[in-house]
């Protein structure tokens, strides 16, 4: 099993030097293959009312646990809020240049990919952040739009991150939408060919 870490490669970085090097996995995969993935840090997303069954025995400074539900409505109970985004960005600010971040939710399909997109969007243009995050996922993602919107607002992107997400993913379907010729980016989309999309289940 390969770890599959990707990074922004933009020449930009977070406060302590982290270049956006990350990988997105589900909880079970993160726990069972932790040694093979070999992250230096973990960002865990869990539901407030569910037990944590991800990687254990990590030093507190190596792991951030955020508790919110996989909902797209801001007024829903236990919905993601600005504080979750702020905490994730602060955690990223403390990562060193050689840090390898594992982001996981329950299945690594909705909340975790959205978190990866948001963190990468501080280093890359929105379309490239979306495509790069997809390359780091082991499951075909359907990013949580509320998490994406919260990052969009925090980064002052004026809806561009949400739009980039909507242009590439069919909401709720967990699949990559093919882009028209009118949209362009420097990201090599052919690298995504052959990645598994069948049989994936949403989180």
C-alpha positions, 0 to 999 in steps of 0.5 A: 500500500502506498501512502499517496501524499500530495502537496500544493507545490505552489511555492507558498506555505503555512506559517511554520513552513507546511506546503500542504502535504496531505492524504485523505482516508477513511477512519478504518483505513487510517487506523489499519494502515497507519504505519504504512501511511506514515503521517507525522500529524493527523486531522480527525473529523468525527461525529459528536455522538460516535466513538472514535475508532481512528489512530490512537496513542498520538501525542496531543500536538500531533493530532487535531480532533474536530467533532461535527456531523456530515450535514450541508445545512448551517442550521442543522444540529452539530453542523460544521461552523467557523470555529472548526475551520479556524482550528484546522487552519491554526493546526496547519499553521503549526506544521513544519515544512516536512510534515505529512498530514493525514486527514480522515473522517468516517469514510473519507468521502465528504468531510475529510475531502472538504477539509483538504480542499479548504486547507489547500485553497490557502496555497492554490487557486480554487480549481487547483485546490479541488483537483489536487485534493481529489488526487490525495483521496483513496475514495471518490469524494463528494465534498461537504459543501458547507465545509467548503463554503466555510473555508471559502468565506474564511479565505475571502474567495467570494464563492470561487471555492464552492463554484470550483467544487460544484464544477468538478463534483456532482453533489452527493454522487461521490464522482468527478464531473468531467470538465468542459473545454472552456475551463482550464487549469495547470493541473494534470487531470490525466493523473486521475485516470484509473483511480477507483470510482466504482463501489464507493459509498458516501460517508 
